[in-house]
Amino acid sequence: MYRVDNQRMSTVLVVDDEPIVRDVVVRYLERDGHRTLQAASGDEARCLLEREHPSLVVLDVMLPGVNGLELCRWLRSRSDVPIVMLTALGEEADRIVGLEIGADDYLTKPFSPRELAVRVRNLLRRSTPSARGAAETVTFGDVVVNPGAREARKGGQRLRLTLKELDLLLFFAANPRQVFSRDQLMDRVWGYQATLDTGTVTVHIRRLRTKIEDDPSRPRHLETAFGAGYRFTP
């Protein structure tokens, strides 16, 4: 597994089989100062990822050869690099599966390249350890979260958390016993207002519980406040 090095210029890999989409996305990202890499298929992207360590991956679901979901699963098994999935309008199942296997965010086609650039910027900023400063270590049960190092351990073993899972855990730990709705979490953790679909939050809560709770079906720390949202109890 490799960890993303954000001390250098951010490199974004754009994986999409539509040349026009790639060109537009690359233009906006490079205008923001990012170095970019491009791939038109899952196989080409995988070859690139074997030798390059991008800071973030923009990944279309529908790809020739290895599709985006397969590539996301393969990449997440060896890297904590932030992943933004691109899905077709109405393909909710693909979005949910993508989030379940470790994507940090998604956009539905057709999308605003300006919005994608903003989301990329936000994800990269939050993936930089110095962005958290020297915040104090958070401990609950046998889980220890180190905001400065951007890592969490349970029983001494490092947890494999995606960027957004760690952001979500840190946010809850900083606001214990407060109830937050899905809309509020989208705004405070993801950095943008929710649309009609807040399934992103639900999936991340479920994934986070499987990693920090002794019994995810009976969570002691990340609780559901029925009809209201979620609360964190240390």
URBELRA-V125493 format. One record per residue. N is the residue number from 0. RES is the residue in one letter. SS is DSSP state (h for helix, s for strand, l for the rest). PSI is psi in whole degrees, -180 to 180 (* if undefined). Layout:
# URBELRA-V125493
n & res & ss & psi
N & RES & SS & PSI
N & RES & SS & PSI
This chain:
# URBELRA-V125493
n & res & ss & psi
0 & M & l & 141
1 & Y & s & 149
2 & R & l & 146
3 & V & l & 133
4 & D & l & 108
5 & N & l & 10
6 & Q & l & -17
7 & R & l & -180
8 & M & l & 135
9 & S & l & 132
10 & T & s & 126
11 & V & s & 125
12 & L & s & 123
13 & V & s & 117
14 & V & s & 109
15 & D & l & 139
16 & D & l & -1
17 & E & l & 112
18 & P & h & -38
19 & I & h & -43
20 & V & h & -46
21 & R & h & -46
22 & D & h & -45
23 & V & h & -46
24 & V & h & -45
25 & V & h & -41
26 & R & h & -45
27 & Y & h & -40
28 & L & h & -41
29 & E & h & -31
30 & R & h & -28
31 & D & l & -1
32 & G & l & 9
33 & H & l & 148
34 & R & s & 144
35 & T & s & 152
36 & L & s & 152
37 & Q & s & 146
38 & A & s & 141
39 & A & l & -2
40 & S & l & 165
41 & G & h & -37
42 & D & h & -43
43 & E & h & -41
44 & A & h & -40
45 & R & h & -40
46 & C & h & -42
47 & L & h & -42
48 & L & h & -19
49 & E & h & -25
50 & R & h & -14
51 & E & l & 152
52 & H & l & 78
53 & P & l & 159
54 & S & l & -22
55 & L & s & 151
56 & V & s & 127
57 & V & s & 118
58 & L & s & 118
59 & D & s & 144
60 & V & l & -47
61 & M & l & 101
62 & L & l & 149
63 & P & l & 149
64 & G & l & -130
65 & V & l & 119
66 & N & l & 174
67 & G & h & -35
68 & L & h & -42
69 & E & h & -43
70 & L & h & -39
71 & C & h & -45
72 & R & h & -44
73 & W & h & -45
74 & L & h & -42
75 & R & h & -24
76 & S & l & -14
77 & R & l & 0
78 & S & s & 151
79 & D & l & 18
80 & V & l & 135
81 & P & s & 140
82 & I & s & 127
83 & V & s & 120
84 & M & s & 144
85 & L & s & 123
86 & T & s & 156
87 & A & s & 151
88 & L & l & 129
89 & G & l & -8
90 & E & l & 65
91 & E & h & -36
92 & A & h & -41
93 & D & h & -39
94 & R & h & -46
95 & I & h & -45
96 & V & h & -43
97 & G & h & -44
98 & L & h & -38
99 & E & h & -35
100 & I & l & 4
101 & G & l & 6
102 & A & l & 147
103 & D & l & -28
104 & D & s & 169
105 & Y & s & 159
106 & L & s & 146
107 & T & s & 130
108 & K & s & 143
109 & P & l & 145
110 & F & l & 165
111 & S & l & 120
112 & P & h & -28
113 & R & h & -41
114 & E & h & -41
115 & L & h & -44
116 & A & h & -39
117 & V & h & -43
118 & R & h & -40
119 & V & h & -46
120 & R & h & -44
121 & N & h & -44
122 & L & h & -43
123 & L & h & -39
124 & R & h & -41
125 & R & h & -17
126 & S & l & -4
127 & T & l & 120
128 & P & h & -40
129 & S & h & -17
130 & A & h & -22
131 & R & h & -7
132 & G & l & -150
133 & A & l & 49
134 & A & l & 152
135 & E & l & 152
136 & T & l & 140
137 & V & s & 129
138 & T & s & 132
139 & F & s & 133
140 & G & l & -131
141 & D & l & 21
142 & V & s & 132
143 & V & s & 124
144 & V & s & 126
145 & N & s & 99
146 & P & l & -38
147 & G & l & -43
148 & A & l & -7
149 & R & l & 59
150 & E & s & 159
151 & A & s & 147
152 & R & s & 145
153 & K & s & 121
154 & G & l & 29
155 & G & l & -10
156 & Q & s & 134
157 & R & s & 130
158 & L & l & 139
159 & R & l & 87
160 & L & l & 138
161 & T & l & 170
162 & L & h & -49
163 & K & h & -33
164 & E & h & -42
165 & L & h & -42
166 & D & h & -44
167 & L & h & -44
168 & L & h & -44
169 & L & h & -39
170 & F & h & -47
171 & F & h & -42
172 & A & h & -31
173 & A & h & -13
174 & N & l & 61
175 & P & l & 144
176 & R & l & 5
177 & Q & l & 141
178 & V & l & 131
179 & F & s & 133
180 & S & l & 169
181 & R & h & -41
182 & D & h & -43
183 & Q & h & -39
184 & L & h & -39
185 & M & h & -41
186 & D & h & -45
187 & R & h & -32
188 & V & h & -44
189 & W & h & -23
190 & G & l & 15
191 & Y & l & 159
192 & Q & l & 145
193 & A & l & 149
194 & T & l & -157
195 & L & l & -19
196 & D & l & 109
197 & T & l & 23
198 & G & h & -24
199 & T & h & -46
200 & V & h & -46
201 & T & h & -45
202 & V & h & -42
203 & H & h & -37
204 & I & h & -46
205 & R & h & -44
206 & R & h & -41
207 & L & h & -39
208 & R & h & -38
209 & T & h & -18
210 & K & h & -30
211 & I & h & -19
212 & E & l & 144
213 & D & l & -39
214 & D & l & 94
215 & P & h & -26
216 & S & h & -17
217 & R & h & 71
218 & P & l & 135
219 & R & l & -27
220 & H & l & -48
221 & L & s & 91
222 & E & s & 153
223 & T & s & 127
224 & A & s & 97
225 & F & l & 127
226 & G & l & -4
227 & A & l & -37
228 & G & s & -132
229 & Y & s & 152
230 & R & s & 155
231 & F & s & 126
232 & T & l & 113
233 & P & l & *
